[in-house]
Amino acid sequence: MEGRGPAKKNAEQDALHRTPGRTKRKSRGLIGVREAARKDSTLVFTALLHHVDEVALAGAFFSLKKTAAEK
């Protein structure tokens, strides 16, 4: 029976990120959004819905003035 040698493997490589500039960072939530907006007034936010949760909505609701809707 004719045998075949083992397949050649790729050289071992370091475990690098596929795109070095896009490493996963821990989100700082709305505080981070607020700080970024203060630092750069030309910054455009495109996706903020993931920061909205029940805790954020309740906090916003309870921080409203009680007479804000009155004329």
C-alpha positions as CSV (number, residue, x, y, z in Angstrom):
1,M,0.0,0.0,0.0
2,E,1.3,3.4,-1.0
3,G,1.4,5.7,2.0
4,R,1.1,9.4,2.2
5,G,3.3,11.6,4.4
6,P,1.7,13.9,7.0
7,A,0.2,17.1,5.7
8,K,2.3,20.2,6.1
9,K,1.0,22.5,8.7
10,N,1.1,26.3,8.8
11,A,3.8,27.8,10.9
12,E,2.8,28.5,14.4
13,Q,1.5,32.0,14.8
14,D,0.9,34.2,17.8
15,A,-2.7,34.6,18.8
16,L,-3.2,38.1,17.5
17,H,-6.5,39.9,16.9
18,R,-7.6,39.9,13.3
19,T,-7.8,43.7,13.3
20,P,-5.4,45.2,15.9
21,G,-7.3,48.5,16.1
22,R,-10.6,47.0,17.0
23,T,-10.0,45.2,20.3
24,K,-13.1,44.6,22.5
25,R,-13.3,47.1,25.3
26,K,-15.6,47.1,28.3
27,S,-18.4,49.5,27.7
28,R,-18.6,52.4,30.1
29,G,-22.3,52.9,29.3
30,L,-24.0,56.2,29.2
31,I,-21.2,57.8,31.3
32,G,-18.7,57.0,28.5
33,V,-21.1,58.4,25.9
34,R,-21.5,61.6,27.9
35,E,-17.7,62.0,28.2
36,A,-17.2,61.4,24.5
37,A,-19.8,63.9,23.6
38,R,-18.2,66.5,25.9
39,K,-14.7,65.9,24.4
40,D,-15.8,66.1,20.7
41,S,-18.8,68.2,19.8
42,T,-18.6,66.9,16.1
43,L,-18.9,63.3,17.2
44,V,-21.8,61.5,15.6
45,F,-23.5,58.7,17.5
46,T,-25.1,56.1,15.4
47,A,-26.1,53.2,17.7
48,L,-27.1,54.1,21.3
49,L,-30.1,51.8,21.8
50,H,-28.0,49.1,23.5
51,H,-27.4,51.6,26.4
52,V,-31.1,51.9,27.1
53,D,-32.4,49.5,29.7
54,E,-35.0,49.4,32.4
55,V,-32.6,51.0,35.0
56,A,-31.6,53.9,32.7
57,L,-35.3,54.6,31.8
58,A,-36.4,54.5,35.5
59,G,-33.5,56.8,36.4
60,A,-34.4,59.3,33.7
61,F,-38.1,59.1,34.7
62,F,-37.5,59.8,38.4
63,S,-35.1,62.6,37.6
64,L,-37.8,64.6,35.8
65,K,-39.2,67.6,37.6
66,K,-42.7,66.8,38.9
67,T,-44.1,70.0,37.3
68,A,-42.3,69.6,33.9
69,A,-45.5,68.9,32.0
70,E,-47.5,71.8,33.4
71,K,-47.8,75.1,31.5
